[in-house]
């Protein structure tokens, strides 16, 4: 009787483990496919937004990064926490690269009071856009996976790197090293 129960447990564990491994392989392929699709793709923004980002740091061309970090966040997680995390990563990246980095945080949220409170509370001093109708998400086809919703783009807004430097230190290092040159 104990052998039969043990066999059932081992069988369930084996099936579960196989399903998990298959899912992980699928996710990796899906992420790789998305990264490949985004490589070199132009990130679409309104022309006035692009011009603001190009000339965001007026009069200071010394140590100005030629890259722009664009991050998209939606309201599925703590918006305030994500605003704080983005600011912390951008501040650290500027310090680590010794360059002034242009950036844009695109926030998909309908709770403007929460956003305004977070912007003030964390002294968020980076440009941001409220995308409450998900227009930018739709025209760009922003991935749903938070691991691949931050983009390093060049001065022509073509994607160089994709990943989330907030969630992954290896992605942070990739962004940092590319910006440093």
WODADA-V259028 format. One record per residue. RES is the residue in one letter. OMEGA is omega in whole degrees, 0 to 359 (999 if undefined). Layout:
res:omega
RES:OMEGA
RES:OMEGA
//
This chain:
res:omega
X:180
X:178
X:180
X:179
X:178
X:178
X:179
X:179
X:179
X:179
X:179
X:179
X:180
X:179
X:179
X:179
X:178
X:179
X:179
X:180
X:178
X:180
X:180
X:178
X:180
X:180
X:179
X:178
X:180
X:179
X:179
X:179
X:180
X:179
X:179
X:180
X:183
X:182
X:180
X:180
X:178
X:175
X:186
X:176
X:175
X:182
X:181
X:176
X:178
X:180
X:177
X:181
X:179
X:184
X:184
X:183
X:185
X:174
X:181
X:181
X:179
X:180
X:178
X:180
X:177
X:182
X:177
X:176
X:178
X:180
X:181
X:175
X:178
X:186
X:180
X:176
X:182
X:182
X:180
X:180
X:182
X:176
X:178
X:181
X:179
X:179
X:181
X:180
X:180
X:177
X:181
X:181
X:178
X:179
X:183
X:182
X:184
X:178
X:174
X:186
X:175
X:181
X:176
X:174
X:178
X:186
X:175
X:180
X:178
X:181
X:184
X:179
X:179
X:181
X:180
X:178
X:181
X:180
X:180
X:184
X:184
X:180
X:182
X:185
X:178
X:179
X:176
X:178
X:173
X:181
X:188
X:178
X:180
X:181
X:181
X:177
X:182
X:184
X:179
X:184
X:182
X:178
X:179
X:184
X:182
X:180
X:184
X:179
X:175
X:188
X:169
X:182
X:177
X:184
X:176
X:177
X:173
X:186
X:177
X:180
X:177
X:180
X:180
X:181
X:177
X:185
X:190
X:182
X:178
X:176
X:177
X:181
X:177
X:179
X:184
X:182
X:178
X:180
X:180
X:180
X:999
//
